[in-house]
Amino acid sequence: MLKLSGKIIPIREERAPYLAARVLRIEAEFDSEGADPATSALLVQTDNPPAGYSAYLIPHGLDPAMEAFVHEKPVMKLTEDFDYLRKGDVIRFDAPANRISVMYRRESLQNSFLVTERCDNYCLMCSQPPKDVDDGWLVDDIFQAIPLISPETKEIGFTGGEPTLLGDRLIEALRLCKEHLPATAVHVLSNGRRFSDMEFAKKWAAIDHFDMMVGIPVYSDISSTHDYVVQADGAFDQTIRGILNLKRLGQRVEIRVVIHKQTCGGLPRLAEFIARNLLFVDHVALMGLEMMGFTRANLDSLWIDPTEYQAELYEAVRILDAARLRVSVYNHQLCLLDKRLWPFAVKSISDWKNEYFQECEGCAVKDRCGGFFSSAKFKRSDRIHALGAQL
């Protein structure tokens, strides 16, 4: 698991009194052609780095001569947790707090922005429990970060909390993506409720992005069950109306279903509901449980060994596939899946929190398997096992 935020060691602090947290792109000393020092932090490699950068980061294990540095700029030493940082990565650099947060990694295929921790759902298994706070600074940082991202990036995600609570500020951020990252796909995770307002849905559609999808959860074909899982009365009706509004406007929609004790039994019925009423959605993702946030607090109500719902999962996939819907199985280990589901299994866990455990050693299909969330250290199936080469 990669550490994305943490303390760094101050070697020399900036003397300017106006210093505050800022968003910077990392540049390499020997490959900085075209860099803007004003929006860059230099990853130091020698005793004589060029002047003018907003910050200087000394990699763990390197001890250059300090007198070589321009005196008015902060110099920070990275801990070994951040050895993975490379040219083109984007960080939030908070010198007063001696802290950095990694917002974007150029070498990763799975970059996403947390845009708010606020949410109008309170899902039983939420991995990012909502907070009623003023966190507008998060999207302020995103506005600074987007122009610094490589235009070769394949996809950027936006998550929360509930991103649509930002209203027009979210729309502005997505327009900024279209402007600065014209070839980059955008994927937004939302509970879908705000799209029940057709005026907001029209603002979304007016962005006219070439490849933008919103992932919206639907947990049951029964409204009361969905509302119970998300802990919000009326959420099901708003979510379905939101999906319908988006598709009327020609927008791409993915339905996401987190599988646990409250949802697994109804998977075939939910698949029938989608196939009959939402056949026009662009993708359906059936997802394993992440052992974070509220999941741990509600474990007795949520945990079921994945081997115990394979019949329901297979039937749901069969129904969706027969309806010619694009369907995927996320966050599951191949050794627990019905082999008929393997063609639908996707390695979907973000690389910074994706792990394999001792039980996986020697497995012949480890390279194909999605592995685990790092949080699976807390709880995972006791039926995990390495598969033989004959498979």
C-alpha positions as CSV (number, residue, x, y, z in Angstrom):
1,M,0.0,0.0,0.0
2,L,1.3,3.4,-1.0
3,K,1.2,6.2,1.5
4,L,-0.4,9.2,-0.2
5,S,-0.2,11.8,2.6
6,G,2.2,12.3,5.5
7,K,4.9,14.3,7.2
8,I,8.1,15.4,5.6
9,I,11.3,16.7,7.3
10,P,12.0,20.5,7.1
11,I,15.7,21.2,6.3
12,R,15.2,24.9,5.8
13,E,11.9,26.8,6.0
14,E,10.9,29.5,3.6
15,R,11.5,33.0,5.0
16,A,8.6,34.7,3.2
17,P,5.7,35.3,5.6
18,Y,3.0,34.6,3.0
19,L,3.8,30.9,2.6
20,A,0.7,28.7,2.6
21,A,-0.2,25.3,1.3
22,R,0.1,25.1,-2.5
23,V,-0.3,22.6,-5.3
24,L,2.9,21.9,-7.3
25,R,4.1,19.5,-10.0
26,I,7.3,17.6,-9.3
27,E,10.1,18.2,-11.8
28,A,13.3,16.2,-12.1
29,E,16.7,18.0,-12.0
30,F,18.0,16.5,-15.2
31,D,14.7,16.5,-17.1
32,S,13.0,19.8,-16.4
33,E,12.8,21.4,-19.9
34,G,9.6,23.4,-20.2
35,A,8.9,23.4,-16.5
36,D,7.4,26.4,-14.8
37,P,9.4,26.8,-11.6
38,A,6.7,28.9,-10.0
39,T,4.3,25.9,-10.0
40,S,6.9,23.2,-9.5
41,A,8.8,21.4,-6.7
42,L,12.2,20.2,-7.8
43,L,13.2,16.6,-6.9
44,V,16.8,17.2,-6.0
45,Q,19.5,15.0,-7.4
46,T,22.8,16.9,-7.0
47,D,24.5,19.4,-4.8
48,N,23.9,22.2,-7.3
49,P,20.2,22.3,-8.2
50,P,18.9,25.2,-10.4
51,A,17.4,28.2,-8.7
52,G,13.9,29.5,-8.8
53,Y,11.7,26.6,-7.9
54,S,8.8,27.0,-5.4
55,A,10.2,24.1,-3.2
56,Y,13.0,21.6,-3.2
57,L,12.4,18.0,-2.2
58,I,15.4,15.8,-1.1
59,P,14.8,12.1,-1.7
60,H,15.2,9.8,1.2
61,G,18.9,8.7,1.4
62,L,20.3,11.7,-0.4
63,D,22.2,14.4,1.5
64,P,23.3,17.2,-0.8
65,A,25.3,20.2,0.4
66,M,22.7,22.8,1.8
67,E,24.7,25.9,0.9
68,A,23.9,25.2,-2.8
69,F,20.2,26.1,-2.3
70,V,18.5,29.4,-3.0
71,H,17.9,30.7,0.5
72,E,14.4,32.0,0.3
73,K,12.8,28.7,-0.7
74,P,11.8,25.8,1.5
75,V,13.9,22.7,1.4
76,M,12.2,19.5,2.7
77,K,13.5,15.9,3.0
78,L,11.1,13.2,2.0
79,T,10.7,10.1,4.1
80,E,11.1,6.7,2.5
81,D,7.3,6.5,2.3
82,F,7.5,8.8,-0.7
83,D,10.3,7.1,-2.6
84,Y,7.8,6.4,-5.4
85,L,7.4,10.1,-6.4
86,R,8.5,10.9,-9.9
87,K,8.6,13.8,-12.4
88,G,5.1,14.8,-13.4
89,D,3.4,13.8,-10.1
90,V,1.3,16.5,-8.5
91,I,1.4,17.2,-4.8
92,R,-0.2,19.5,-2.2
93,F,2.8,21.0,-0.4
94,D,2.0,22.3,3.0
95,A,5.3,23.7,4.3
96,P,3.9,25.3,7.5
97,A,2.6,21.8,8.5
98,N,5.7,19.9,7.1
99,R,3.3,17.8,5.1
100,I,2.6,16.7,1.6
101,S,-0.4,15.0,0.0
102,V,0.0,13.2,-3.4
103,M,-2.9,14.3,-5.6
104,Y,-1.9,12.7,-8.9
105,R,0.7,10.1,-10.0
106,R,1.7,10.3,-13.6
107,E,2.6,6.6,-13.8
108,S,-0.7,5.4,-12.3
109,L,-3.7,4.5,-14.4
110,Q,-6.0,5.1,-11.4
111,N,-5.9,8.7,-10.3
112,S,-8.9,10.3,-8.6
113,F,-9.7,13.4,-6.7
114,L,-11.6,13.5,-3.4
115,V,-13.8,16.6,-4.0
116,T,-15.7,16.7,-0.7
117,E,-16.3,14.6,2.4
118,R,-19.9,15.8,2.6
119,C,-22.7,13.5,1.6
120,D,-26.5,13.3,1.7
121,N,-26.5,9.5,2.0
122,Y,-25.1,7.6,5.0
123,C,-24.5,4.2,3.5
124,L,-24.0,1.2,5.9
125,M,-20.8,0.2,4.2
126,C,-19.4,3.7,3.3
127,S,-15.6,3.5,3.1
128,Q,-15.3,7.3,3.3
129,P,-17.7,8.2,6.2
130,P,-19.3,11.6,5.5
131,K,-18.4,14.7,7.5
132,D,-20.5,17.8,7.8
133,V,-17.6,20.2,7.3
134,D,-16.7,23.2,5.1
135,D,-14.1,21.5,2.8
136,G,-14.3,23.8,-0.2
137,W,-10.5,24.0,-0.1
138,L,-10.5,20.5,-1.6
139,V,-11.9,21.7,-4.9
140,D,-9.8,24.8,-4.8
141,D,-6.8,22.5,-4.8
142,I,-8.3,20.5,-7.7
143,F,-8.6,23.7,-9.8
144,Q,-4.9,24.3,-9.2
145,A,-4.0,20.6,-9.9
146,I,-5.8,20.0,-13.2
147,P,-3.6,22.3,-15.4
148,L,-0.5,20.6,-14.0
149,I,-1.6,17.1,-15.0
150,S,-0.1,15.4,-18.0
151,P,-2.5,15.6,-21.0
152,E,-1.5,12.0,-21.8
153,T,-3.4,10.8,-18.7
154,K,-6.0,8.2,-19.7
155,E,-8.6,8.8,-17.0
156,I,-9.3,10.9,-14.0
157,G,-11.8,10.1,-11.3
158,F,-13.9,12.4,-9.0
159,T,-15.2,11.0,-5.8
160,G,-16.5,11.9,-2.3
161,G,-18.6,12.2,-0.2
162,E,-21.1,13.2,-2.8
163,P,-19.5,15.3,-5.6
164,T,-22.7,16.8,-6.8
165,L,-23.2,18.7,-3.5
166,L,-20.7,21.1,-5.0
167,G,-23.2,22.1,-7.6
168,D,-21.7,24.6,-10.1
169,R,-18.2,24.2,-8.7
170,L,-18.2,20.5,-9.8
171,I,-19.4,21.6,-13.2
172,E,-16.6,24.1,-13.3
173,A,-14.0,21.5,-12.4
174,L,-15.3,19.1,-15.1
175,R,-15.1,21.9,-17.7
176,L,-11.6,22.6,-16.6
177,C,-10.7,18.9,-17.3
178,K,-12.2,19.2,-20.7
179,E,-10.1,22.3,-21.4
180,H,-6.8,21.1,-20.1
181,L,-7.1,17.4,-20.6
182,P,-9.0,17.0,-23.8
183,A,-8.0,13.4,-24.4
184,T,-8.6,12.2,-20.8
185,A,-11.7,10.2,-19.8
186,V,-13.5,11.4,-16.7
187,H,-15.3,9.1,-14.2
188,V,-17.4,10.6,-11.4
189,L,-18.8,8.6,-8.5
190,S,-22.2,9.9,-7.3
191,N,-25.3,8.7,-5.5
192,G,-27.3,10.1,-8.5
193,R,-29.8,12.0,-6.4
194,R,-28.9,15.5,-7.6
195,F,-29.5,14.4,-11.2
196,S,-33.2,14.1,-10.4
197,D,-33.2,17.9,-10.8
198,M,-33.4,18.1,-14.6
199,E,-31.8,21.6,-14.6
200,F,-28.6,20.2,-12.9
201,A,-28.6,17.3,-15.3
202,K,-28.7,19.7,-18.2
203,K,-25.7,21.6,-16.8
204,W,-23.9,18.3,-16.6
205,A,-24.8,17.4,-20.2
206,A,-23.8,20.9,-21.4
207,I,-20.2,20.2,-20.5
208,D,-20.3,18.0,-23.7
209,H,-17.3,15.9,-22.7
210,F,-16.2,13.3,-25.2
211,D,-15.8,10.5,-22.6
212,M,-17.4,11.2,-19.2
213,M,-19.3,8.6,-17.1
214,V,-21.0,8.8,-13.8
215,G,-21.1,5.7,-11.6
216,I,-24.3,5.5,-9.6
217,P,-25.2,2.9,-7.0
218,V,-28.5,0.9,-7.1
219,Y,-28.6,-1.6,-4.3
220,S,-32.0,-3.3,-4.8
221,D,-35.1,-3.3,-7.0
222,I,-37.1,-2.7,-3.8
223,S,-37.0,1.0,-2.9
224,S,-37.2,0.4,0.9
225,T,-34.1,-1.9,0.7
226,H,-32.1,0.6,-1.3
227,D,-33.1,3.4,1.1
228,Y,-32.2,1.3,4.1
229,V,-28.7,0.5,2.7
230,V,-28.0,4.2,2.0
231,Q,-29.9,5.3,5.1
232,A,-31.9,8.0,3.3
233,D,-35.7,8.0,2.8
234,G,-36.7,8.6,-0.8
235,A,-33.2,8.0,-2.2
236,F,-34.2,5.2,-4.5
237,D,-36.8,7.3,-6.3
238,Q,-34.4,10.2,-6.7
239,T,-31.6,8.0,-7.9
240,I,-33.7,6.2,-10.5
241,R,-35.1,9.6,-11.7
242,G,-31.6,10.9,-11.9
243,I,-30.4,8.0,-14.1
244,L,-33.4,8.5,-16.4
245,N,-32.7,12.2,-16.7
246,L,-29.1,11.6,-17.6
247,K,-29.9,9.0,-20.2
248,R,-32.6,11.3,-21.7
249,L,-29.8,13.8,-22.2
250,G,-27.5,11.2,-23.8
251,Q,-25.1,10.9,-20.9
252,R,-23.1,7.8,-20.0
253,V,-24.2,6.0,-16.8
254,E,-22.7,3.1,-14.9
255,I,-24.7,1.3,-12.2
256,R,-22.6,0.1,-9.3
257,V,-23.8,-2.6,-6.8
258,V,-21.8,-3.3,-3.6
259,I,-22.4,-6.9,-2.6
260,H,-22.9,-7.7,1.1
261,K,-25.4,-9.5,3.3
262,Q,-28.1,-6.9,2.7
263,T,-27.9,-7.0,-1.1
264,C,-26.6,-10.4,-2.2
265,G,-29.9,-12.3,-2.0
266,G,-31.6,-9.8,-4.3
267,L,-29.0,-9.7,-7.0
268,P,-31.0,-11.7,-9.6
269,R,-34.1,-9.6,-9.0
270,L,-32.0,-6.4,-9.3
271,A,-30.5,-7.7,-12.5
272,E,-34.0,-8.3,-13.9
273,F,-35.0,-4.8,-12.9
274,I,-32.1,-3.3,-14.7
275,A,-32.5,-5.4,-17.7
276,R,-36.2,-4.5,-18.0
277,N,-36.2,-0.8,-16.9
278,L,-32.6,0.5,-17.3
279,L,-31.4,-1.5,-20.3
280,F,-29.9,1.7,-21.8
281,V,-27.2,2.1,-19.1
282,D,-23.6,1.8,-20.3
283,H,-22.1,-0.6,-17.7
284,V,-23.0,-2.5,-14.5
285,A,-20.4,-3.2,-11.9
286,L,-21.0,-5.8,-9.2
287,M,-18.5,-5.1,-6.5
288,G,-17.0,-6.7,-3.5
289,L,-17.0,-5.1,0.0
290,E,-14.1,-2.8,1.2
291,M,-13.3,-3.2,4.9
292,M,-13.1,0.5,5.6
293,G,-15.1,3.1,7.3
294,F,-18.7,2.1,8.3
295,T,-18.2,-1.4,7.0
296,R,-16.2,-2.3,10.2
297,A,-18.7,-0.8,12.5
298,N,-21.6,-2.6,10.7
299,L,-19.7,-5.8,10.0
300,D,-22.2,-8.2,11.6
301,S,-24.9,-6.8,9.3
302,L,-22.8,-6.8,6.2
303,W,-20.2,-9.5,6.1
304,I,-20.9,-12.7,4.1
305,D,-18.3,-14.9,2.6
306,P,-18.2,-14.4,-1.2
307,T,-18.4,-18.1,-1.7
308,E,-21.9,-18.0,-0.1
309,Y,-23.4,-15.8,-2.8
310,Q,-21.8,-17.2,-5.9
311,A,-25.1,-18.7,-7.2
312,E,-26.9,-15.3,-6.9
313,L,-23.9,-13.5,-8.5
314,Y,-23.7,-15.8,-11.4
315,E,-27.4,-15.6,-12.1
316,A,-27.3,-11.8,-12.0
317,V,-24.4,-11.7,-14.4
318,R,-26.1,-14.2,-16.7
319,I,-29.3,-12.1,-16.8
320,L,-27.4,-8.9,-17.5
321,D,-25.1,-10.5,-20.1
322,A,-28.1,-12.1,-21.8
323,A,-29.7,-8.6,-22.0
324,R,-26.5,-7.5,-23.8
325,L,-25.5,-5.2,-21.0
326,R,-21.8,-4.7,-20.4
327,V,-21.3,-6.2,-16.9
328,S,-18.2,-6.6,-14.7
329,V,-17.3,-8.2,-11.4
330,Y,-15.0,-5.9,-9.3
331,N,-13.0,-6.5,-6.1
332,H,-13.2,-10.3,-6.1
333,Q,-10.6,-13.0,-5.9
334,L,-10.6,-15.6,-8.6
335,C,-10.2,-18.5,-6.2
336,L,-13.6,-17.5,-4.7
337,L,-15.4,-16.9,-7.9
338,D,-17.5,-19.4,-9.9
339,K,-15.2,-20.1,-12.8
340,R,-18.0,-19.1,-15.2
341,L,-17.6,-15.6,-13.8
342,W,-13.9,-15.3,-14.6
343,P,-14.4,-13.7,-18.0
344,F,-16.3,-10.8,-16.2
345,A,-13.8,-10.3,-13.4
346,V,-11.8,-7.1,-13.6
347,K,-8.6,-6.0,-11.7
348,S,-10.3,-2.9,-10.4
349,I,-8.7,-2.0,-7.0
350,S,-6.7,1.2,-7.1
351,D,-3.0,0.3,-7.3
352,W,-2.1,2.3,-4.1
353,K,-4.3,0.1,-1.9
354,N,-4.1,-3.2,-3.8
355,E,-2.4,-6.1,-2.1
356,Y,-2.0,-9.9,-2.2
357,F,-1.6,-11.9,1.0
358,Q,0.4,-15.0,2.0
359,E,-2.4,-17.3,0.9
360,C,-1.8,-16.1,-2.7
361,E,1.8,-17.2,-2.9
362,G,2.4,-19.6,-5.7
363,C,-1.0,-19.1,-7.3
364,A,-1.0,-19.8,-11.0
365,V,-3.5,-17.0,-11.8
366,K,-2.2,-14.3,-9.4
367,D,-1.4,-12.0,-12.3
368,R,-5.0,-12.2,-13.6
369,C,-6.6,-11.8,-10.1
370,G,-7.8,-8.5,-8.7
371,G,-6.3,-9.2,-5.3
372,F,-7.5,-7.4,-2.2
373,F,-8.0,-4.0,-0.7
374,S,-5.3,-3.3,1.8
375,S,-8.1,-3.2,4.4
376,A,-8.7,-6.9,3.9
377,K,-6.1,-7.4,6.6
378,F,-9.0,-6.7,8.9
379,K,-11.3,-9.3,7.5
380,R,-11.3,-11.6,4.5
381,S,-12.6,-15.0,3.5
382,D,-10.9,-18.0,5.1
383,R,-11.4,-19.9,1.9
384,I,-8.7,-17.9,0.0
385,H,-6.2,-20.4,-1.6
386,A,-3.6,-20.6,-4.3
387,L,-4.8,-22.1,-7.6
388,G,-2.8,-24.7,-9.4
389,A,-1.2,-24.4,-12.9
390,Q,-3.7,-26.9,-14.4
391,L,-6.3,-24.1,-14.4
